[in-house]
């Protein structure tokens, strides 16, 4: 995996995220994640790009890097017109952890069952015991799709396991 060693290398990796070759974009994203916090500010700026791939890739990288600074910009993607970008933002918040619990809980009432399911998966990843009641309620809601109820049940069971650190 290529390492980002300087600000010039950072700029090169950001440019490579726009490359038409999927492999080049993938290597660039991995290198940006490896850079960590040093790449966060640039990745946050990419969340506002017109290109849906760039927004999604930036969200994914930010989730892997972590950090509270990315929470608010990722929450802004909840209103993105592209469902895949919205879901990538949710997954990223699931990786970030407890700083993202409240905004994720607020989205459990989203009208899209696919988006709700993604939110439940993110909450399951975080494993915060404070979300148990909301997930139990969702798991017992017979007015929602079975797949969403099932995902909520899985999340409740996951909460019984050792909390994530």
C-alpha positions as CSV (number, residue, x, y, z in Angstrom):
1,X,0.0,0.0,0.0
2,X,1.3,3.4,-0.9
3,X,2.1,5.7,2.0
4,X,1.3,9.4,2.0
5,X,4.5,11.2,3.1
6,X,4.0,14.9,2.3
7,X,1.4,17.5,1.4
8,X,2.4,17.0,-2.3
9,X,1.6,13.3,-1.9
10,X,-1.7,14.2,-0.1
11,X,-2.6,16.4,-3.1
12,X,-1.7,13.6,-5.5
13,X,-3.9,11.1,-3.7
14,X,-6.8,13.5,-3.7
15,X,-6.4,13.9,-7.4
16,X,-6.2,10.1,-7.9
17,X,-9.6,9.8,-6.2
18,X,-10.9,11.3,-9.5
19,X,-9.1,8.8,-11.7
20,X,-11.3,6.8,-14.1
21,X,-9.5,3.6,-13.0
22,X,-11.2,2.0,-10.0
23,X,-7.9,0.5,-8.8
24,X,-6.1,3.9,-8.8
25,X,-9.1,5.3,-6.8
26,X,-8.9,2.4,-4.4
27,X,-5.2,2.8,-3.7
28,X,-5.6,6.5,-3.3
29,X,-8.4,6.0,-0.7
30,X,-6.4,3.5,1.2
31,X,-3.4,5.9,1.3
32,X,-5.6,8.7,2.5
33,X,-6.9,6.5,5.3
34,X,-3.4,5.6,6.2
35,X,-2.6,9.3,6.6
36,X,-5.3,9.6,9.2
37,X,-6.2,13.0,10.7
38,X,-3.9,14.8,8.3
39,X,-6.2,13.9,5.4
40,X,-9.5,14.6,7.3
41,X,-9.8,18.3,6.4
42,X,-9.4,17.6,2.7
43,X,-11.8,14.7,2.8
44,X,-14.4,16.8,4.6
45,X,-14.1,19.3,1.7
46,X,-14.8,16.4,-0.8
47,X,-18.1,15.8,0.9
48,X,-19.4,18.8,-0.9
49,X,-18.3,17.8,-4.4
50,X,-20.8,17.2,-7.2
51,X,-19.4,13.8,-8.0
52,X,-21.3,11.1,-6.0
53,X,-18.4,8.8,-6.1
54,X,-16.1,11.4,-4.4
55,X,-18.7,12.1,-1.7
56,X,-19.1,8.5,-1.0
57,X,-15.4,7.7,-1.0
58,X,-14.6,10.7,1.2
59,X,-17.3,9.5,3.7
60,X,-15.9,6.0,3.7
61,X,-12.4,7.3,4.3
62,X,-13.6,9.6,7.1
63,X,-15.3,6.7,8.8
64,X,-12.2,4.6,8.7
65,X,-10.1,7.5,10.1
66,X,-12.6,8.3,12.8
67,X,-12.7,11.5,14.9
68,X,-15.4,13.7,16.1
69,X,-14.6,16.4,13.5
70,X,-16.1,14.3,10.8
71,X,-19.5,13.7,12.5
72,X,-21.2,16.9,11.6
73,X,-20.1,17.0,7.9
74,X,-21.2,13.3,7.6
75,X,-24.6,14.1,9.2
76,X,-25.0,16.7,6.5
77,X,-24.9,13.9,3.9
78,X,-28.1,12.4,5.4
79,X,-29.9,14.9,3.1
80,X,-27.8,13.9,0.0
81,X,-29.9,13.2,-3.1
82,X,-28.0,9.9,-3.7
83,X,-29.1,7.0,-1.5
84,X,-25.7,5.3,-1.8
85,X,-23.9,8.4,-0.5
86,X,-26.4,8.7,2.4
87,X,-25.8,5.1,3.3
88,X,-22.0,5.5,3.1
89,X,-22.3,8.4,5.5
90,X,-24.3,6.3,7.9
91,X,-21.8,3.4,7.7
92,X,-18.9,5.9,8.3
93,X,-20.7,7.2,11.4
94,X,-21.1,3.6,12.6
95,X,-17.3,3.3,12.5
96,X,-16.7,6.6,14.3
97,X,-18.6,5.4,17.3
98,X,-20.4,7.0,20.2
99,X,-20.1,10.5,18.9
100,X,-22.5,9.5,16.2
101,X,-25.2,7.7,18.3
102,X,-27.6,10.6,18.8
103,X,-27.7,11.7,15.1
104,X,-28.2,8.0,14.1
105,X,-31.0,7.5,16.6
106,X,-32.7,10.5,15.1
107,X,-32.7,8.8,11.7
108,X,-34.4,5.7,12.8
109,X,-37.6,7.3,11.7
110,X,-36.4,8.0,8.2
111,X,-39.1,7.1,5.6
112,X,-36.8,4.8,3.7
113,X,-36.6,1.3,5.1
114,X,-33.3,0.7,3.3
115,X,-31.8,3.8,5.0
116,X,-33.3,2.8,8.4
117,X,-31.7,-0.7,8.0
118,X,-28.4,1.0,7.3
119,X,-28.8,3.1,10.5
120,X,-29.6,0.0,12.5
121,X,-26.5,-1.7,11.2
122,X,-24.4,1.3,12.1
123,X,-25.9,1.4,15.6
124,X,-25.1,-2.4,15.9
125,X,-21.5,-1.7,15.0
126,X,-21.2,1.0,17.7
127,X,-22.7,-1.3,20.4
128,X,-23.8,1.5,22.7
129,X,-26.1,0.0,25.3
130,X,-28.0,3.3,25.4
131,X,-29.7,2.5,22.0
132,X,-31.2,-0.8,23.3
133,X,-34.7,0.5,23.9
134,X,-35.0,2.2,20.5
135,X,-33.8,-1.0,18.8
136,X,-36.1,-3.2,20.8
137,X,-39.0,-1.0,19.9
138,X,-38.1,-1.2,16.2
139,X,-37.6,-5.0,16.5
140,X,-41.2,-5.3,17.7
141,X,-42.8,-2.9,15.2
142,X,-45.0,-5.1,13.0
143,X,-45.7,-2.1,10.7
144,X,-42.2,-2.1,9.3
145,X,-40.6,-4.5,6.8
146,X,-39.5,-7.9,8.1
147,X,-35.9,-7.3,7.0
148,X,-35.7,-4.1,9.1
149,X,-37.3,-5.9,12.2
150,X,-34.8,-8.7,11.7
151,X,-31.8,-6.3,11.5
152,X,-33.1,-4.6,14.7
153,X,-33.3,-8.0,16.5
154,X,-29.7,-8.8,15.4
155,X,-28.6,-5.4,16.8
156,X,-30.3,-6.0,20.1
157,X,-28.5,-9.4,20.4
158,X,-25.2,-7.7,19.5
159,X,-25.7,-5.2,22.3
160,X,-25.8,-8.2,24.8
161,X,-22.2,-9.0,23.7
162,X,-19.2,-7.3,25.1
163,X,-19.4,-3.5,24.3
164,X,-17.0,-2.3,21.6
165,X,-14.1,-0.2,22.8
